[in-house]
Amino acid sequence: MPPGLRFRLCLLIALFASGAPAFAQSILLDHRTATYGNPLKTGGAQSPTATTLNTRTLVTFNALPAEGDFEVLGQIDVHSRWFGTTSKAMKLLAEKSKFIGGNAVVESRVWLAPAFPAMIAPHGSGIAVRINDQKLLESLADSASTWE
């Protein structure tokens, strides 16, 4: 029997012998140590309030002012495992900020980088912030910012 055929036969037998769970996840991942995306660093952040869940989140490249009525929740990082544009990374940043109780992401960066299984996928980072002053929140928005 040719070596290539022997390998394929062994792989097929291993898949069927291990049962249905082999089809539920990649055989390349060890289920005990695999992580799917970045772990959420909550760093003392509170759960989202009803007001942050029902509002849009500002994602901006601007920095916070030195003073103001806001609370910095922490650094957040996101990435997609599939194709997309940088606007998808901005949406992911907004979702993650909203999840930990923020209504803005400041000093954000978005880029495309290699990812598996996609060749190139959107990535992003920024600082999640809960801004309590609506005027301050609106003053951070500019033409490069998005409301998600």
ABEGO torsion letter per residue (X at the ends): XBAAAAAAAAAAAAAAAAEAAAAABBAABBAAABBBEBBBBAGGBBBBBAAAAABBBBBBABBBBABEBBBBAEBBBBBBABBEBAAAAAAAAAAAAAAAGBABBBGBBBBBBBBOABABBBBBBEBBBBBABAAAAAAABBAABBBX
